[in-house]
């Protein structure tokens, strides 16, 4: 283990430069954020991820945000275990009817000010699963959505661009 | 011992079901098959429904034989298989929820995927209104002095899929765990029925995102079997290349995540880097990090990108360079071994009974691997070992993954070296028929079954390996401490979405 740790200290970090925040997302968010909310948050966002029916591909890429290449915590963005600690709900999947109430209750348990980011093609409008007897629709069919990050699944870079746009809007 | 072929002869063989036979049988033969399953002579591959009919897929493991028997349920009932063979119970509850067919004599009649939220009962059968409401879900009782319950989920404290776990604990020790699943049920069976083949293939690839390649291949091969087509050799090699990359990515991720659940973060960090390198190589070679929608009926959708093979070979070299140090770290860290060795023991008898595949089966002595046992192309021409262990604990499930990483690295090299030239795709004949395929994903064998009619999917069925692994997790955790649940759960890494459909 000592050798691995030493190597880690001596090697250049794998972490890559931050991508540019997504323009479209910044514009989408400008209206969503009030000045007071921005002051309260500082440059920090706590995210609670909720899988409302995804196929788990989005979860894999959200996980990747924590790896050494993307290192999302350097931006003050971190994933928290409870909606009570969260500023942002990051929701994936078409919302299944079986998960709709759990999603709504998670939203209600999140203190204001709060934002909802819907990640992935299914989260927009149900994607390929739209119209099924078991699917309520996209995330906005159940709770209000502030930002949508497209992709099937969105790459970690796309997720990071969206979240940075949110952070800039919160910070601005 | 009766052979599967005799079973088929007992019934009315259905023409055009490939590559394995299917026969419509009577109740007697159906019950006989259930008895053979209970006696451990055959393994249950799947049990599924369609309106007015149920199907059972059976595996004769030593002979590598597979057969499907079907039973018409004229009166809306069928003899319960779960009454004799427990692994069938959740499948029967699902058949009842979706199609309204009643398993006669079933020991557990509670709903499974139906949480009373769809606004409709038996949506794929003779759909009816959802009134009156279902009674509250009764968890199995655990009684005794000092027992307490811990409900967890469906929304978990992490980036995970939703499921509900009901623990009954005596102090720190788990006395009983019961899982309640179905939260991410999207109605995939229903969406597949009547879908165009292309759309159905995309749906199959979205059944469980971590196995999108395995599902893509399984569905494609089932369609090819149904139409009598065969994917060109180059496509079969590229499919296997993608399948091994998917296995590598998931195994790296799992090895790290299991150690992370024992609070050993350095393994997680390093394995996360390896996983990311696999996904980047996949992106460079196939234009998508998870290689989604690349394996399609008839072949593969994309040619290997320029420089793709080099990116993959560079990945193999990098993994060979850095992975051994991580394996050594895992092996020589006493505090980590203390958490994984003997934890979450899964008995070989249960694994055999449930015919659990993947690392869950192979860590408990069941050597089934569809790549080897069925030897589908191109694996019949490749050299690899199927590691099997007997210990059945978290440690054994980590070791199976470690050994499979080594095998997959070698397979990737062989595949690239022997990559044949030629077309990527054949046109599918416009033929009706039924096809089935079993493909080894990283988690275990993925089953796909289709019936094509008029160029569309009339019916399709996708069975995730998790169906036969989830119940074993409940047995594995018994007697362990609650704090070891994440560790046990991650060592199984069952799919919620693949199971819930």
Interface residues (C-beta under 8 A of the other chain):
Chain A: X1 X3 X4 X5 X14 X49 X50 X51 X52 X53 X54 X55 X56 X57 X58 X59 X60 X61 X62 X63 X64 X66 X67 X68 X69 X79 X81 X82 X83 X93 X94 X96 X97 X98 X99 X100 X101 X102 X106 X127 X128 X129 X131 X132 X133 X134 X135 X152 X153 X155
Chain B: X113 X115 X117 X118 X119 X120 X123 X154 X155 X157 X158 X159 X160 X161 X162 X182 X183 X184 X185 X186 X187 X188 X190 X191 X199 X202 X203 X206 X207 X208 X209 X210 X212 X253 X266 X269 X270 X272 X273 X275 X276 X279 X289 X290 X292 X325 X326 X329 X333 X495 X496 X497
